[in-house]
Amino acid sequence: MTRVKICGCMLVSDALAAKDAGADFVGLMFAPESRRRLSVEEGRAIVASLTGRTPEPPLMSLGGEHDTPSWFRHGADALDRLLVRRRPLTVGVFEDQTLAEVNKIAAAVGLDLIQLSGSETWADCLLANRQVVKAVEIPDGASGGDVLRTIEGGTAIACLLDGSRGHGIAIDPVVAGDIAQGLPVWLAGGLSPENVSEIVAQARPWAVDVSSGVETDGAKDAEKIRAFVQAAKGAPVS
């Protein structure tokens, strides 16, 4: 079954709607240019609403294999084990900020995971105080094989395909599907309750990530969140 991240939650009610709908991850924006950017206090309140406390970062064993496919499969398995114990997990989204700032916010808010969505390197992931979901850009005309050669094991726990950096531009599902054959990838960009089932069936991602696709007039819509989760998790994966 495909996992779901509801990103850009700005209110406690947004996060609780995602939790009630069965989402696996809740994304909180701390990127400087995002209209959904939260303060530390707002982020901490959302985390507390989901967990009842500010949790310590989860400890996850990823295994000793460092070839890229094995590494990311270990990462996916570790996340699945953690999701059995606690759902949804909180993911703080950052872009082109210093790792010192990222780590300070992550610790203050009590995030489970960090997402690096800017020009950060794979090596930067090793400087984070949480496991990292690394966004991967898909250049125009790139094949799945081209992208796979740029992904480095032994660094982030997961990779997210989102060439539009949060602007809702869809990735070619054929290219995404080629990548997903080798790695358990997350997929973002242009997803909605209306198209997610078809895209999951085509691309077979490990997880899907949505923000604007579950909003009405710029605010999270609980009915759209519910419909998205149901469509994503009910989609056949060939």
C-alpha positions as CSV (number, residue, x, y, z in Angstrom):
1,M,0.0,0.0,0.0
2,T,1.3,3.5,-0.9
3,R,2.2,5.7,2.0
4,V,0.9,9.3,2.0
5,K,2.4,12.6,3.1
6,I,0.2,15.6,3.6
7,C,2.6,18.6,3.3
8,G,2.3,22.2,4.2
9,C,0.0,21.8,7.2
10,M,-0.3,25.3,8.7
11,L,-2.7,24.6,11.6
12,V,-3.3,22.0,14.2
13,S,-6.6,21.2,12.5
14,D,-4.8,20.5,9.2
15,A,-2.5,18.0,10.9
16,L,-5.3,16.3,12.8
17,A,-7.3,16.1,9.6
18,A,-4.4,14.3,7.9
19,K,-4.0,12.0,10.9
20,D,-7.7,11.2,11.0
21,A,-7.7,10.5,7.2
22,G,-4.9,7.9,7.7
23,A,-1.9,9.8,6.4
24,D,1.5,8.4,7.3
25,F,3.5,11.7,7.3
26,V,2.6,15.3,8.0
27,G,4.8,17.9,6.4
28,L,5.6,21.2,8.2
29,M,7.2,24.0,6.2
30,F,10.2,25.9,7.5
31,A,11.6,27.0,4.1
32,P,12.2,30.8,4.1
33,E,10.3,31.5,0.8
34,S,7.3,29.3,1.5
35,R,3.9,31.0,2.1
36,R,3.2,28.0,4.5
37,R,6.3,28.7,6.6
38,L,5.7,28.1,10.3
39,S,7.4,29.6,13.4
40,V,9.0,27.2,15.8
41,E,6.1,27.8,18.2
42,E,3.5,26.9,15.6
43,G,5.4,23.8,14.5
44,R,5.8,22.6,18.1
45,A,2.1,23.0,18.7
46,I,1.3,20.9,15.7
47,V,3.7,18.2,16.8
48,A,2.3,18.2,20.3
49,S,-1.2,17.9,18.9
50,L,-0.2,14.7,17.1
51,T,1.9,13.0,19.8
52,G,0.8,14.7,23.0
53,R,4.4,15.6,23.6
54,T,7.6,16.7,21.9
55,P,9.2,13.4,21.0
56,E,12.9,12.5,20.8
57,P,14.1,11.8,17.2
58,P,13.4,8.1,16.3
59,L,16.2,5.6,16.3
60,M,16.2,3.6,13.1
61,S,18.6,0.9,12.1
62,L,19.3,1.0,8.4
63,G,21.5,-2.1,8.2
64,G,25.1,-2.3,6.9
65,E,24.6,-2.5,3.2
66,H,25.6,0.7,1.4
67,D,24.9,-0.1,-2.3
68,T,22.2,2.4,-3.3
69,P,19.2,0.1,-3.8
70,S,19.8,-1.9,-0.6
71,W,20.4,1.3,1.4
72,F,17.1,2.9,0.4
73,R,15.2,-0.4,0.8
74,H,16.6,-0.6,4.4
75,G,15.4,3.0,4.9
76,A,11.9,2.2,3.7
77,D,11.7,-0.8,6.0
78,A,12.9,1.2,8.9
79,L,10.2,3.8,8.3
80,D,7.6,1.1,8.0
81,R,8.7,-0.3,11.4
82,L,8.4,3.1,13.0
83,L,5.0,3.8,11.4
84,V,3.7,0.7,13.2
85,R,4.6,2.4,16.5
86,R,3.7,6.0,15.6
87,R,1.6,7.5,12.8
88,P,1.8,10.1,11.4
89,L,5.4,11.0,11.5
90,T,6.3,14.7,11.2
91,V,8.6,15.9,8.5
92,G,10.1,19.4,8.6
93,V,10.8,20.8,5.1
94,F,13.8,23.1,4.6
95,E,15.4,24.7,1.5
96,D,18.9,26.1,1.2
97,Q,19.3,26.8,4.9
98,T,22.4,26.1,7.0
99,L,22.4,22.7,8.6
100,A,22.9,24.5,11.9
101,E,19.6,26.3,11.5
102,V,17.9,23.2,10.3
103,N,19.1,21.2,13.3
104,K,18.1,23.9,15.7
105,I,14.6,24.1,14.4
106,A,14.2,20.3,14.2
107,A,15.2,19.9,17.8
108,A,13.1,22.8,19.0
109,V,10.0,21.6,17.2
110,G,10.5,17.9,17.9
111,L,10.4,16.7,14.3
112,D,10.7,13.1,13.4
113,L,12.4,13.6,10.0
114,I,14.0,16.4,8.0
115,Q,13.3,17.0,4.3
116,L,16.0,18.9,2.3
117,S,14.4,20.4,-0.8
118,G,17.0,22.9,-2.0
119,S,20.4,22.6,-3.5
120,E,21.8,20.6,-0.5
121,T,24.2,17.8,-1.3
122,W,23.9,14.2,-0.4
123,A,26.8,14.7,2.0
124,D,24.8,17.5,3.7
125,C,22.3,14.8,4.8
126,L,25.0,13.3,7.1
127,L,25.1,16.6,9.1
128,A,21.5,16.6,10.1
129,N,20.3,15.6,13.5
130,R,17.4,13.6,12.1
131,Q,17.1,11.1,9.2
132,V,16.7,13.0,6.0
133,V,14.3,12.8,3.0
134,K,16.3,14.3,0.2
135,A,14.4,15.9,-2.7
136,V,15.8,15.0,-6.1
137,E,15.4,17.3,-9.1
138,I,14.4,15.7,-12.4
139,P,16.0,17.7,-15.2
140,D,14.1,18.2,-18.5
141,G,14.8,15.3,-20.8
142,A,16.4,13.1,-18.1
143,S,15.8,9.4,-18.1
144,G,15.1,7.3,-15.0
145,G,18.6,5.9,-15.4
146,D,20.2,9.4,-15.5
147,V,18.5,10.3,-12.2
148,L,19.3,7.0,-10.5
149,R,23.0,7.6,-11.2
150,T,22.9,10.9,-9.2
151,I,21.3,9.3,-6.0
152,E,23.8,8.3,-3.3
153,G,23.2,5.6,-0.7
154,G,24.6,5.8,2.8
155,T,23.2,9.4,3.2
156,A,19.5,10.1,3.3
157,I,16.9,7.6,4.5
158,A,14.7,8.3,1.5
159,C,14.6,10.3,-1.8
160,L,11.7,12.3,-3.0
161,L,11.1,13.1,-6.7
162,D,9.9,16.7,-7.1
163,G,11.4,18.6,-9.9
164,S,9.2,21.6,-9.3
165,R,10.4,22.3,-5.8
166,G,6.9,22.5,-4.4
167,H,5.3,24.4,-7.3
168,G,2.9,21.5,-8.2
169,I,4.4,20.6,-11.6
170,A,3.9,17.0,-12.3
171,I,6.8,14.6,-13.1
172,D,6.6,12.3,-16.1
173,P,5.1,9.1,-14.5
174,V,7.1,7.0,-17.0
175,V,10.4,8.5,-15.7
176,A,9.2,8.2,-12.1
177,G,8.2,4.6,-12.7
178,D,11.7,3.8,-14.1
179,I,13.3,5.2,-11.0
180,A,10.8,3.4,-8.7
181,Q,11.7,0.1,-10.2
182,G,15.2,0.5,-8.6
183,L,14.4,2.5,-5.4
184,P,11.4,3.0,-3.0
185,V,10.9,6.6,-4.0
186,W,8.5,9.3,-2.8
187,L,6.7,11.2,-5.5
188,A,5.5,14.8,-5.4
189,G,4.2,17.4,-7.9
190,G,0.8,18.0,-9.4
191,L,-1.0,15.3,-7.4
192,S,-4.6,15.6,-6.4
193,P,-7.5,13.3,-5.3
194,E,-8.6,13.1,-8.9
195,N,-5.3,11.8,-10.4
196,V,-3.3,10.1,-7.6
197,S,-4.8,6.7,-8.1
198,E,-3.8,6.6,-11.8
199,I,-0.3,8.0,-11.1
200,V,0.3,5.5,-8.3
201,A,-0.7,2.7,-10.6
202,Q,1.7,3.9,-13.3
203,A,4.7,5.0,-11.3
204,R,4.5,2.7,-8.3
205,P,6.1,5.0,-5.8
206,W,6.7,4.0,-2.2
207,A,5.0,7.2,-1.0
208,V,3.1,10.2,-2.5
209,D,3.4,13.8,-1.2
210,V,0.7,16.5,-1.7
211,S,0.1,20.0,-0.6
212,S,-1.8,22.4,-2.9
213,G,-3.7,19.5,-4.3
214,V,-5.7,19.1,-1.1
215,E,-6.3,22.8,-0.6
216,T,-9.3,25.1,-1.3
217,D,-8.5,28.8,-1.6
218,G,-5.1,28.3,-0.2
219,A,-6.2,26.4,2.9
220,K,-6.1,22.7,3.7
221,D,-9.5,21.0,3.0
222,A,-10.3,18.1,5.2
223,E,-12.5,16.4,2.6
224,K,-9.9,16.7,0.0
225,I,-7.3,15.2,2.4
226,R,-9.6,12.3,3.1
227,A,-10.3,11.7,-0.6
228,F,-6.6,11.9,-1.5
229,V,-5.5,9.4,1.2
230,Q,-8.3,7.0,0.2
231,A,-7.5,7.2,-3.5
232,A,-3.7,6.8,-3.0
233,K,-4.0,3.9,-0.6
234,G,-6.7,2.2,-2.6
235,A,-4.8,2.4,-5.9
236,P,-3.6,-0.9,-7.4
237,V,0.2,-1.2,-7.6
238,S,1.2,-3.3,-10.5
